Each structure stands twice: as C-alpha cells, then as structure tokens.
Amino acid sequence: MTVDLNKTLPPASFGDDDGSVDPAVESALSAYERGAGGPADVLAALAGSRVLVPVVSVLDEPADVATPIPGGVVAGEKSSHMAAVSTIGRDGRRGLLAFTCMETLRRWNPEARPVPVSTRAAAESALADSADALVIDLAGPVLFSVDAEGLRALASGYRPVAVWGQE
C-alpha cells in the first residue's frame, strides 16, 4: 500500500458549522410556538438547513467477569456500538431524533455525539429505518414533529418556492 502525502481530504459538508441554530429555523419554530406560523413554515425552513442527529453508545454485551489482581480488580471486556436514537410516542409511532443546534442536543443528552446532516439526509434515514416522523428538539425549547407526509417531502428534496407577489 502506498500513501500519497500530497492528497488532502475533501472538506466536511458542514466544515464551518459552529453548532448554532439556523436563524431561519429558529424564527419559524418561534413563530410556530406563538401561533403566528404553521407547520409548513417550519418545514420550509428545515428544508434548506442541517440538523444534528444524536449518536449514542449502546451496550451489546455486558462486561465479562472482572478479574481480581493485586491491589484491585480489572474490569472484563464489553462490547458496544454507536447508534442513532429514535423515540416512541404515546400513539405508538416511532420518530428519529434530530436537533437544531448543540444547545438543544445537550439539553436532551449531554453525552450524545452530534452528527451534522442535511435535513433531507435525516428524513431519508428516518424513512429507511421505517420511522413515522422526524422529531426536532425533543427537549425544547420548541418540540416539532415532521409527520409522514413532511418526511417524504423532505426526503424527496422538497424546497419551497416563492409565491408570485411575495419575496
């Protein structure tokens, strides 16, 4: 195997992302919460944005029996993997979790690792995993659920268009 030291890695899709909320998404969610905007407004803002999908460690097998050694005990081997997180609603529907920024992700689980992806990619992933929704900012400040119809629209590349006479 040879290594080309002159090659560079392509820039990350969100290389300059500082983890802040997209102002358009924040505005749409705030208007939605106040009743001044609807779900379509939030969907339109999300369509052009990125979300943070949380990834957490999941234990596959508990640690083997601990081994006593002089002066202490050495824990046994354990096996785990990283996984995206979904939730089950009271109505039994399953939703993939996504967050608008690091603050909202940390509010839910400070141990989760953020994976920045386009909202479209998150919707595609939710559908591929047979989820019924994309649950945005589960721990608030504004909880929003993208239902099945919105999920399919986002996954297919939905982008809002301007209406004649509107900016």
N, C-alpha and C positions, 0 to 999 in steps of 0.2 A: 504494500500500500504506500502511495506517495501522498505527501501533503503539500498543497500549493499555499505558501505563506502569503502570496500576493492577493489571494481571494479574500473578499470581505463578505460578511453575512448581509443579506438584504435587510433594510431597516424594518423594525417591527411595525405592524399595521397601525399601532397606536403609540409609536415611539415617544412622542412629545406629550402624551397624556399624563396629567398630574393627578388623576383620580377625582377631579371635581365634577359636579353635575353639569350637564349641558344646560345653558341658560334657557334655551327654548323648551326643553323638557321640564325644567323646574317651573317655568312660567305656566305651562299647560297643566301640570299637576296642581299647582296652586289655584289656578282658575277653576279646575275641576272640583277641588275640595270646597271652594267657596260657592259653587253652583253657577259660576259665571262662564264655564266652559264645559263641554261634553266629552265623552269617551273618544269621539272622532278626532277632537283636537289633540288629545294625548297621543293617540295612535299616530297622527300626522307628525308630531314632534319626535316620537320614538323612532319612526321610520328612517330618519336621517341621522340617528345617534348611535352611540355604543352603549352597552350595558356591561356590568361586571357580573359574571356568573361565578358563584362561590364554589370552591372545590375544597372538600374536607377529607381527612384521613378516615378510612373505615377499616376496622379491625377484621381481618379474615379468620385468624386463628389466635386464640389466647396464647400467652407465653407458655413455653414448656415449663416443666418443673424447675424451680430455682435450685441452683447448686450451691451448697454450703462450702465456703472456703475460709481459711484462717482470717479472722478479722471481719467477716461479713458474709454476704450472700451475693452471688452473681445471678441476675435475672436470666431466665431462659429466653430462647428465641421466640419471636412472634412475627406474624405475617399481616401486612396491611396493604391497602391500595388507596389511591385518590379517586374521589367520585364527585360528580356534580350533585346538587341537592334538589330534591323535589319535596312537595308537601301535599297532604291530602286534606281537602276542605271538608266541612261538615256535611256537604251534599255528596261526598264520596269521589268527587273529581280530583284528579291529580294535576299539579302545576309545577313547572320548573321555576326555581327561584332565580331572580335577576335583580340587580341593584343599580341605581342611577349614579352612585358615587361611593367612594371609600367610607365616608361618614355613615351612610345608611347601611352599608355592609357590616361595618364594625358594630353598629348599634344592634344588629341581629346576632352576629357571632364574631368576636374579635380574633378568633383563631382561624377563621376561614381564609383561604387564599383567593384573591381576586383574579379572574381570567377575563381580560377585556375582549369583547367580541362585538361585532355589529349586531344591532337588534335583529336584523334578518337572520344572521347565523344562530342567534339564540332561539328564534322562532323555529328555524329548521331543525335544530337539535331537539326542541320540545316535541315537535311532531314526530321526529324519528324515534323518540323514546315513548311514543304513544301518550304523551301528556295532553290534557284537555285545556291547559292555559299556560300563560307566562305570567308569573306573579312578581310584580315590580314593588320593591321596597317593603317587604313583609313587615318589618318593624317600624315603618313610617319614615318620615312624618306623614306621607300620603300613600296609603296602600292602593295599588291599582292592579287589576287583573285583566290581561288581554285574553278575551274569550276565544273559542274555537274559530269563529269567523275572522276575527282580527289576527289570530295566529296564522291562519292560512294566507291572509292578505300580506302580512309582513314577510312570511317565508317565501312568497312568490315574487317579492321585490316591490311591493306596493310603495308608491311615492305619491304624496298629494300633489295636485296641480292647482294652479291659481284659477279662480273663477273670474270670468270676464267682469271688469269693473272693480275688482278687488286687487290689492297688492299682494 
